[in-house]
Amino acid sequence: MSHGSNSSDPSGGVVSTRTMEITVAVILMVVATIVMVTSVRLGAGWSPSIGPQSGYFPFYVALIMFLASGATVVQQLLSRSKPSPSFIG
């Protein structure tokens, strides 16, 4: 019994791993942006009298998450040399 297959993916997968990595990285960048904006509203600075304000650490964690996700997107967009395997077959 033969099922229909995608001609661009010989393994019959629905979506490639590369596409899923880009999608998840972009979603994480959106989440990180929301956290950074909220942290700035709370106060993401350093107060000389009490130390870090309430949004200080969440802002920098979200910034690191944003940069790492951005690096993943760039890496995946630049790696077009070999075909990506199927994410789900």
N, CA, C and O of each residue as an XYZ file, in Angstrom:
356
protein
N       0.840     -1.161      0.000
C       0.000      0.000      0.000
C       0.892      1.234      0.000
O       1.740      1.392      0.879
N       0.709      2.081     -0.952
C       1.573      3.244     -1.097
C       0.850      4.492     -0.620
O      -0.290      4.757     -1.003
N       1.538      5.257      0.228
C       0.997      6.525      0.703
C       1.626      7.632     -0.117
O       2.730      7.479     -0.641
N       0.911      8.764     -0.230
C       1.464      9.908     -0.955
C       2.695     10.425     -0.258
O       2.735     10.470      0.972
N       3.698     10.814     -1.010
C       4.922     11.324     -0.400
C       5.281     12.662     -1.011
O       4.889     12.986     -2.132
N       6.026     13.419     -0.256
C       6.506     14.716     -0.695
C       7.716     14.499     -1.601
O       8.676     13.837     -1.209
N       7.671     15.050     -2.800
C       8.759     14.805     -3.748
C      10.070     15.461     -3.332
O      11.137     15.014     -3.753
N      10.015     16.522     -2.506
C      11.251     17.178     -2.089
C      11.916     16.457     -0.926
O      13.083     16.717     -0.636
N      11.214     15.567     -0.259
C      11.768     14.827      0.864
C      11.599     13.335      0.612
O      10.495     12.809      0.754
N      12.669     12.645      0.242
C      12.549     11.238     -0.105
C      12.150     10.345      1.061
O      11.672      9.234      0.833
N      12.328     10.786      2.293
C      11.961      9.952      3.433
C      10.484     10.056      3.785
O      10.017      9.362      4.689
N       9.747     10.901      3.094
C       8.319     11.017      3.325
C       7.948     11.878      4.515
O       6.816     11.800      4.993
N       8.853     12.686      5.001
C       8.591     13.520      6.168
C       7.707     14.702      5.833
O       7.639     15.149      4.688
N       7.036     15.195      6.850
C       6.131     16.322      6.683
C       6.889     17.646      6.710
O       6.625     18.540      5.907
N       7.825     17.760      7.636
C       8.573     19.011      7.805
C      10.027     18.660      8.128
O      10.310     17.637      8.752
N      10.934     19.526      7.691
C      12.349     19.249      7.926
C      12.783     19.729      9.307
O      12.138     20.582      9.917
N      13.871     19.175      9.778
C      14.439     19.577     11.061
C      14.860     21.037     11.017
O      14.690     21.762     11.997
N      15.402     21.469      9.899
C      15.842     22.858      9.729
C      14.672     23.827      9.912
O      14.801     24.843     10.595
N      13.535     23.507      9.300
C      12.349     24.350      9.425
C      11.877     24.427     10.865
O      11.512     25.503     11.339
N      11.878     23.307     11.565
C      11.456     23.300     12.961
C      12.425     24.074     13.855
O      11.997     24.758     14.785
N      13.715     23.971     13.582
C      14.688     24.723     14.384
C      14.499     26.222     14.204
O      14.572     26.979     15.172
N      14.257     26.650     12.981
C      14.017     28.074     12.721
C      12.727     28.514     13.392
O      12.685     29.583     14.001
N      11.675     27.713     13.292
C      10.386     28.059     13.887
C      10.485     28.192     15.400
O       9.996     29.170     15.966
N      11.105     27.232     16.056
C      11.238     27.280     17.514
C      12.118     28.460     17.936
O      11.823     29.125     18.929
N      13.185     28.722     17.197
C      14.061     29.848     17.537
C      13.323     31.177     17.417
O      13.497     32.057     18.260
N      12.505     31.331     16.385
C      11.743     32.576     16.220
C      10.713     32.724     17.342
O      10.525     33.820     17.870
N      10.052     31.631     17.706
C       9.092     31.687     18.821
C       9.804     32.091     20.112
O       9.287     32.908     20.873
N      10.985     31.527     20.362
C      11.742     31.891     21.563
C      12.195     33.351     21.525
O      12.268     34.005     22.565
N      12.496     33.858     20.336
C      12.866     35.268     20.212
C      11.678     36.166     20.553
O      11.852     37.210     21.182
N      10.490     35.775     20.148
C       9.285     36.545     20.481
C       9.048     36.526     21.992
O       8.769     37.566     22.589
N       9.157     35.354     22.608
C       8.987     35.243     24.059
C      10.039     36.081     24.781
O       9.718     36.788     25.737
N      11.273     36.008     24.337
C      12.343     36.789     24.960
C      12.079     38.285     24.829
O      12.345     39.045     25.760
N      11.562     38.710     23.685
C      11.243     40.128     23.492
C      10.154     40.572     24.469
O      10.246     41.650     25.055
N       9.132     39.746     24.642
C       8.061     40.071     25.588
C       8.618     40.184     27.006
O       8.256     41.105     27.738
N       9.487     39.264     27.397
C      10.081     39.302     28.737
C      10.949     40.549     28.903
O      10.912     41.188     29.955
N      11.730     40.903     27.879
C      12.586     42.090     27.982
C      11.750     43.362     28.119
O      12.074     44.228     28.933
N      10.677     43.484     27.330
C       9.823     44.675     27.414
C       9.177     44.771     28.792
O       9.125     45.851     29.381
N       8.692     43.661     29.300
C       8.081     43.646     30.631
C       9.111     43.967     31.713
O       8.803     44.670     32.675
N      10.311     43.463     31.559
C      11.370     43.740     32.535
C      11.739     45.214     32.562
O      12.013     45.770     33.626
N      11.747     45.845     31.400
C      12.052     47.281     31.352
C      10.953     48.066     32.057
O      11.230     49.048     32.745
N       9.701     47.631     31.884
C       8.601     48.298     32.586
C       8.736     48.153     34.106
O       8.425     49.085     34.847
N       9.193     47.001     34.563
C       9.380     46.776     36.001
C      10.585     47.519     36.547
O      10.626     47.876     37.724
N      11.538     47.745     35.712
C      12.793     48.360     36.115
C      13.919     47.357     35.957
O      14.075     46.445     36.769
N      14.694     47.535     34.914
C      15.756     46.575     34.614
C      17.136     47.146     34.918
O      18.144     46.682     34.386
N      17.166     48.125     35.751
C      18.443     48.764     36.062
C      19.007     48.340     37.404
O      18.552     47.381     38.027
N      19.999     49.078     37.819
C      20.678     48.821     39.084
C      20.506     50.061     39.949
O      20.916     51.158     39.570
N      19.906     49.878     41.092
C      19.695     50.982     42.019
C      20.883     51.054     42.977
O      21.233     50.046     43.590
N      21.513     52.225     43.118
C      22.691     52.326     43.983
C      22.404     51.985     45.448
O      23.288     51.503     46.157
N      21.191     52.229     45.896
C      20.900     51.988     47.313
C      20.465     50.553     47.623
O      20.734     50.045     48.712
N      19.780     49.885     46.650
C      19.283     48.538     46.941
C      19.819     47.456     46.012
O      19.586     46.272     46.257
N      20.511     47.823     44.982
C      21.051     46.834     44.041
C      20.154     46.646     42.833
O      19.585     47.612     42.325
N      20.021     45.415     42.368
C      19.262     45.192     41.137
C      17.771     45.427     41.338
O      17.194     45.032     42.351
N      17.155     46.082     40.345
C      15.709     46.262     40.389
C      15.029     44.954     39.986
O      15.701     44.011     39.570
N      13.723     44.893     40.105
C      13.011     43.624     39.942
C      13.098     43.030     38.528
O      12.933     41.821     38.368
N      13.347     43.829     37.528
C      13.437     43.290     36.176
C      14.850     43.078     35.672
O      15.046     42.720     34.511
N      15.834     43.293     36.524
C      17.241     43.228     36.106
C      17.644     41.850     35.591
O      18.100     41.723     34.454
N      17.481     40.825     36.410
C      17.908     39.481     36.018
C      17.046     38.885     34.902
O      17.592     38.282     33.979
N      15.696     39.036     34.955
C      14.896     38.520     33.836
C      15.261     39.168     32.501
O      15.226     38.515     31.459
N      15.610     40.459     32.537
C      15.993     41.141     31.299
C      17.234     40.505     30.685
O      17.261     40.233     29.484
N      18.246     40.271     31.486
C      19.489     39.733     30.942
C      19.381     38.257     30.563
O      20.039     37.812     29.622
N      18.562     37.498     31.281
C      18.323     36.105     30.881
C      17.596     36.077     29.535
O      17.936     35.286     28.656
N      16.586     36.952     29.378
C      15.853     37.028     28.116
C      16.756     37.529     26.983
O      16.619     37.083     25.844
N      17.663     38.437     27.281
C      18.594     38.924     26.270
C      19.500     37.804     25.776
O      19.739     37.680     24.575
N      20.001     36.992     26.692
C      20.841     35.849     26.312
C      20.035     34.859     25.479
O      20.537     34.328     24.489
N      18.782     34.608     25.878
C      17.911     33.702     25.132
C      17.649     34.252     23.727
O      17.645     33.496     22.755
N      17.432     35.554     23.621
C      17.199     36.189     22.325
C      18.424     36.052     21.421
O      18.295     35.708     20.246
N      19.602     36.317     21.965
C      20.831     36.235     21.170
C      21.126     34.797     20.735
O      21.541     34.566     19.600
N      20.915     33.840     21.627
C      21.154     32.440     21.276
C      20.173     31.967     20.199
O      20.559     31.251     19.275
N      18.922     32.363     20.319
C      17.931     31.995     19.313
C      18.234     32.670     17.976
O      18.069     32.067     16.915
N      18.673     33.912     18.037
C      19.062     34.614     16.809
C      20.243     33.941     16.131
O      20.291     33.849     14.905
N      21.194     33.473     16.927
C      22.337     32.752     16.357
C      21.884     31.451     15.700
O      22.427     31.060     14.666
N      20.897     30.777     16.289
C      20.367     29.551     15.696
C      19.699     29.842     14.360
O      19.887     29.096     13.399
N      18.920     30.918     14.288
C      18.265     31.290     13.031
C      19.309     31.592     11.958
O      19.197     31.111     10.830
N      20.306     32.373     12.299
C      21.357     32.721     11.331
C      22.100     31.472     10.871
O      22.356     31.299      9.679
N      22.443     30.606     11.817
C      23.159     29.372     11.482
C      22.336     28.513     10.527
O      22.870     27.977      9.555
N      21.055     28.381     10.796
C      20.214     27.537      9.942
C      19.981     28.167      8.564
O      19.891     27.452      7.566
N      19.883     29.479      8.506
C      19.697     30.142      7.215
C      20.950     30.086      6.355
O      20.862     30.076      5.127
N      22.115     30.048      6.992
C      23.370     30.009      6.236
C      23.812     28.591      5.883
O      24.703     28.422      5.050
N      23.220     27.580      6.489
C      23.644     26.202      6.232
C      22.738     25.535      5.202
O      21.963     24.638      5.535
N      22.837     25.967      3.981
C      22.021     25.408      2.906
C      22.766     24.342      2.114
O      22.257     23.861      1.102
N      23.947     23.971      2.551
C      24.776     23.055      1.754
C      24.252     21.638      1.721
O      24.272     21.012      0.661
N      23.780     21.101      2.845
C      23.303     19.726      2.830
C      21.820     19.692      3.216
O      21.370     20.526      4.002
N      21.067     18.751      2.678
C      19.642     18.690      2.981
C      19.402     18.298      4.435
O      20.140     17.497      5.009
N      18.369     18.872      5.008
C      18.013     18.591      6.396
C      17.117     17.364      6.468
O      16.214     17.212      5.645
N      17.353     16.485      7.440
C      16.503     15.295      7.559
C      15.094     15.674      8.020
O      14.860     16.786      8.492
N      14.176     14.743      7.875
C      12.797     14.975      8.299
C      12.703     15.089      9.813
O      13.372     14.361     10.546
N      11.873     16.002     10.267
C      11.634     16.150     11.703
C      10.720     15.023     12.177
O      10.986     14.376     13.190
N       9.638     14.799     11.428
C       8.684     13.729     11.725
C       8.409     12.998     10.428
O       8.065     13.611      9.418
N       8.564     11.683     10.462
C       8.342     10.895      9.253
C       6.920     10.409      9.120
O       6.587      9.731      8.148
